[in-house]
């Protein structure tokens, strides 16, 4: 078990889980749930815009106490660039739908780190009969068949 943990190379990622299931079964149910979620909860893209902002410069003056001369320093203005981003306002709802769809099919989502080296090879050798969650130390990158930004 310690050797398997030593091969883990990432922080935990969400993966589809059901003891005894094959990789093909997990991938098929995840794909079906994702397709179903897109049919029932379509994308609703919005673009959020932050306009550019101008901060004007200023003039700072002071008087020399000895000579009585006045010295001024001007600082120029600065423009902070604007930005925009596009996001899907239905993404979080769709993720919850995918989770409930997986549960209806008898699967769940668990978090496991990605394997590396010998631990990855050991996982691949047994992934067509998924081990109990407690003994599953890590998974391979291709096991992450649900969205990367799963919450």
N, C-alpha and C positions, 0 to 999 in steps of 0.2 A: 504494500500500500504506500509506503514512504517513497518508493521508487516512482510510482505513478504520480504522486504529488510533486515530486521534484521535476517532472516533465511538464508541469503546467506553466504556461507562459503568458497568461493574461488575467485580467480581472474577470469575474464571472459575467457570462453573457446568457441571454435567454435562449432556451432550447425546448423543443417539443419533447415530452416524456410520456412513456407508458411502458412499464416493465414488460419484457418479452416481445415488444414490437420490433419490426424491421425498419431499417432506414427508409426503404421505399414506402412503407406504410406511413411513417411520420411525415415524409415529404409530401405524399399524396394528400393526406388530411390537412396539412398546413396550406398547401396550394388551393385546395378546394375551399377552405375557410376564407382565405384571402380573396379568391374570386367572388365568393358569395358576399363578402363584406363590401366589395367594390360595387356589386350589383345593387345591394340594398342601401348603401351609404356612399353615394358618389363623391368624388373630389369636389371641394368648393374652395377654389384658389382665390386668395385675396393678396393684394400687394399693399404693403405698408410703406409709406414714404415719410422720411424725415428730411425736410427741406434744408438747404444750406443756410448757415447762420453767419451773419456779419457782425463782428465785434469791432466797433470803431476804435481808432487810436486815440491818444490823449497827448496833451502838452503839459509838461511839468516845469514850472519856473521857480527859481530861487534867487535871492539877492545875496551877493557877496558882501559880508559885513564890513570888510576893510575898504574895498574900492567903491562900494555902493552900486556896482554894475549888476545888472540883472542878466541871468543866464537861463535859457530855456532849452528844454530837450523835448523833442517830439518822438513819439512812438507810433509807428504805422499800425493800421488796422489789420485784422486777420479774418479770413473767411474759412469757417469750418465747413468742409464739404458735406453735402447731403448724402443720404443713403436710401436704399430701398431693399426690401426683402419680400419674397413671395412665400406664402405658407398655405397649407391646406387646413382650413378650420375644422374639417371633419376627421382629421387624422387620429386624434385621441379617441373619438367615438368608435372609429373603425377598429382600432387596436383592441378596445374593450369587446367589440363584437367578435373579433377573431378569437379572443380568449374564451368567450362563452361558447363559441362554435366548437373549439377544441375540447372543452369540457363535456359538451353534449356528445361528442364522438368518443369519449372515454380517455382523452389525453389531458395533459396539463402542461403548464409552462414552468420550468425550473431554471435556476441559474447555475451554470457550471463554467469553470475556466476552459480556455482552449488548450489542448494538449500540444506538446512539442516532442520531437525526438522519439525515443522508444515508447513513451506513454501514448503518443499518437498512433503508433503502429499497433500497440496492444489494444487500443480502443477500436480501431478499424477492424481488427480480427474478430471482435465480438459484438459489433454494432448491429448485426442482423438479428440479435436476440438481446435487446437492451436490458442491461443489468438493473437490479433494484437501485433506487436513487441513492441510498445510503452508501453503496459500494461503488458508485459511479464517480470517480475522482475528477475526470475531465472529458471533454469531447473534442472532435476535430472541427476545423473552421466550417467545412461544408455541412455540418450538423445544424448550423444556425440557419434554419429554413424559414424563420419568421423575421419580420422587419428588424433591421439593425438598430433602430431607434425605439424599440419596444420599451414601454414604461413599466 
